[in-house]
Amino acid sequence: MVPIINGLVIYFTDAATFQSKYDASAKLKSTKLAVTRFKSTSWAFMDAIPLWLDMATILRFLGDYRFVGLLKDADVYTNLSMAGPFSVFAPNNMAFILLPLPEQKLLYNKTYAEMLGKYHVVDGLYRYVSFGNDLLVPTVLGPNLRFNIYRSGSLRTVNGKPLVYGEFEANNGIVHQMNDILMDIPTRTIKEIVGNSSTLTMLYQALNNSDMLKLLDGPGPFTLFAPTDAAFAKLPPGSVDSLLLNTTALTDFVQYHIVSSTYFHIGLEAGKLTALNGGYIEVEENVLTGLTINGANITSADVLATNGVIQELDGVLDPASSP
């Protein structure tokens, strides 16, 4: 029941059994404990990690050799043996294996790989319980990581990716192991992303005419539910031109597509969101069709910005239909 690997005690047990063995074990009391809980079961995987291990050693202990290679390319791996403290968000090997081919090819770009390695490392100690909703934390690279809390605290994310594993403590920081790689490094605001998109030109015009671009260039946080040009094309002929000429109606229309918080796709659940104009946006979950926003489908999810996120839609949200 208690195998020992390289001098480390490894437990695979339920919480009650673990607690009884922990209380009786002087060896475990001399260690820091890293805990991984699996959502679908009541079982936990307990690693007893000696106090003296630094983060570089723990990453090797965890077997995250693909991520270690990325850190070495970024020339930050050796720093993880220094005093710290550091917080590292470490994709496991499966995250690299399951990465779509186009994104795998990006990792062969040395400049991008170096940036990506640095983007997963933070100066300072950030524990799972310390992540506040829409907390921004600067990385070694510079751009922030964004943390969110959803589903009454049961789901915590970094850049929209779930933090599903426990914390692996070291003598100079903490490792958060993940199933995902933080591939998107935000460098532009929502305004800048929409302004440079070839499929959101009608929305950009509406934002500009309603004087809302300045808002979406600010600190946020915001979620922009962004109808594509194809979505606007579904509207009755002449309706868009009429809307653009009515400043009051246009402002109400644009504000109905903005929420003052960051909702990544994984954080959206059935219910109502309050839009900037005070109306409600209906989020529905369907087993067959997935998530819909007032009946519209998300065609491009989680376009990450420095001040929030964009969810592109195949339909326009009508303030008059606010539930």
Buried (B, 14 or more C-beta within 10 A) or exposed (E): EEEEEEEBBBBEBEEEEBEEBBEEBEEBEEBBBBBBBEEEEEEBBBBBBBEEBBBBBBBEBBEBEBBBBBBBBBEBBEBBEEEBBBBBBBBBBEBBEEBEEEEEEEBEEEEBBBBBBBBBBBBEBBEEEEBEBBBBBEBBBEBBBBBBBBEEEEBBBBBBBBBBBBBBBBBBBBBBBBBBBBBBBBEBBBBBBBBEBEBBBBBBBBBBBBEBBEBBBEEBBBBBBBBBBEBBEEBEEEEBEEBBEEEEBBBBBBBBBBBBBBBBEBBBEEEEBEBBBEBBBBBBEEEEEEBBBBBBBBBBBBBBBBBBBBBBBBBBBEBEEBE
